[in-house]
């Protein structure tokens, strides 16, 4: 998604979409369908942060880079945990 957005728009737009998708996916994983009930409070509390990280005239801002790095670390952590769970399930299936 990041590469497609960067090719079609700008790198800043791609970084922004990656951060937003990662944030929504992380919340969905933890809250499930309850996220629908929290949409309005999350939108009200999260709106100022969106303005901090939103790309300005196609430029990458410091806030966007910080949130992008946090999203990448969060996604790497999730992938590592999923790989551990897969390996544990594979070992349990063998036994």
Secondary structure, DSSP 8 states (H G I E B T S, - for coil): -HHHHHHHS-HHHHHHHHHHHHHHHHHHHHHGGGGGGGHHHHHHHHHHHHHHHS-BTTB--HHHHHHHHHHHHHHHHHHHHHHHHHHHHHHHHH-
